[in-house]
């Protein structure tokens, strides 16, 4: 699947397969590595952006007793690739993806009325709504997952953050840095070569 994102003066193409975890850049490591002079950081050079700013909300949820067939129809209806499984109290019990339905149900000839509680991944890695974007990058990189539920202060699901969502942050950071440079070049092309306007000497 190819995703094209265009930022001011910048065009990037990212090709990520459905089951591949792309290498995760970490543009905000703090200190001298952070983009200190951009709106993405505070006056201390720390990340000021919360992961919740990029999450999808509300999320699509199902009960643990939802059948595999019903889950597949729900994914198609809402155009999503995963469902969060929550109980009657709103507590997160697991996550089931379109890949789970194929690999754990269809490929094994499991009956379509099998509840998602038997197909889901029960141990879900999550983020808190107060976590910054730096924590999200590190969690994705260390866990290898592609989706992270975001939990509110009551321990209930507030949203869902995906790898693709973080690319928006990457592109914004690059735009913050390269946008002014691109504008300078467009305003005065000679700046890209030097004061004289001549290309630099090449060996």
CORFENDA-V855229 format. One record per residue. RES is the residue in one letter. PHI is phi in whole degrees, -180 to 180 (NA if undefined). PSI is psi in whole degrees, 0 to 359 (999 if undefined). Layout:
# CORFENDA-V855229
RES:PHI:PSI
RES:PHI:PSI
This chain:
# CORFENDA-V855229
X:NA:130
X:-107:136
X:-125:127
X:-113:125
X:-125:135
X:-117:124
X:-113:165
X:-54:117
X:72:17
X:-148:135
X:-134:123
X:-126:142
X:-118:126
X:-119:125
X:-113:113
X:-130:121
X:-70:163
X:-64:335
X:-118:16
X:-106:137
X:-95:111
X:-69:152
X:-63:132
X:-96:115
X:-72:158
X:-128:84
X:-75:358
X:-136:83
X:-97:359
X:88:164
X:62:219
X:-72:348
X:-85:346
X:-83:154
X:-78:78
X:-65:331
X:-99:20
X:-111:161
X:-65:355
X:-83:356
X:-131:157
X:-90:186
X:-67:344
X:-91:2
X:80:16
X:-99:154
X:-62:128
X:-106:0
X:-97:128
X:-87:145
X:-61:330
X:-65:341
X:-69:339
X:-109:356
X:-75:159
X:-89:131
X:-153:138
X:-76:164
X:-99:163
X:-92:123
X:-124:158
X:-139:163
X:-84:159
X:-61:333
X:-89:5
X:-65:135
X:-76:162
X:-61:319
X:-64:317
X:-65:322
X:-64:318
X:-63:318
X:-66:324
X:-67:320
X:-61:317
X:-67:318
X:-62:319
X:-100:3
X:54:50
X:-125:162
X:-106:0
X:-155:161
X:-131:138
X:-90:133
X:-99:118
X:-126:153
X:-91:187
X:-64:337
X:-88:358
X:85:8
X:-80:138
X:-72:126
X:-109:339
X:172:185
X:-139:137
X:-126:132
X:-113:169
X:-62:326
X:-66:322
X:-60:318
X:-64:326
X:-77:308
X:-78:328
X:-102:352
X:-127:291
X:-61:314
X:-68:339
X:-105:10
X:57:36
X:-76:138
X:-56:140
X:-68:348
X:-90:8
X:-64:132
X:-68:149
X:-66:342
X:-62:337
X:-92:351
X:-114:340
X:-74:166
X:-93:114
X:-80:328
X:-91:96
X:-101:129
X:-82:132
X:-129:169
X:-119:157
X:-93:150
X:-63:342
X:-91:353
X:-67:143
X:-86:174
X:-66:332
X:-62:317
X:-63:322
X:-63:315
X:-58:313
X:-66:321
X:-67:317
X:-61:315
X:-66:321
X:-80:329
X:-90:330
X:79:4
X:-84:167
X:-111:353
X:-140:138
X:-131:115
X:-65:143
X:-109:126
X:-104:143
X:-85:184
X:-67:344
X:-95:2
X:83:14
X:-103:160
X:-69:125
X:-104:335
X:179:188
X:-138:129
X:-110:133
X:-120:166
X:-55:315
X:-61:325
X:-61:324
X:-72:336
X:-62:329
X:-60:320
X:-68:318
X:-60:312
X:-64:323
X:-66:319
X:-65:317
X:-64:322
X:-66:321
X:-60:323
X:-83:314
X:-89:341
X:-55:307
X:-61:325
X:-65:315
X:-62:320
X:-65:322
X:-64:318
X:-65:318
X:-66:325
X:-74:322
X:-144:87
X:-56:333
X:-64:338
X:-64:336
X:-76:345
X:-109:321
X:146:180
X:-63:322
X:-72:339
X:87:358
X:-90:147
X:-61:150
X:-67:153
X:-65:140
X:-114:141
X:-66:999
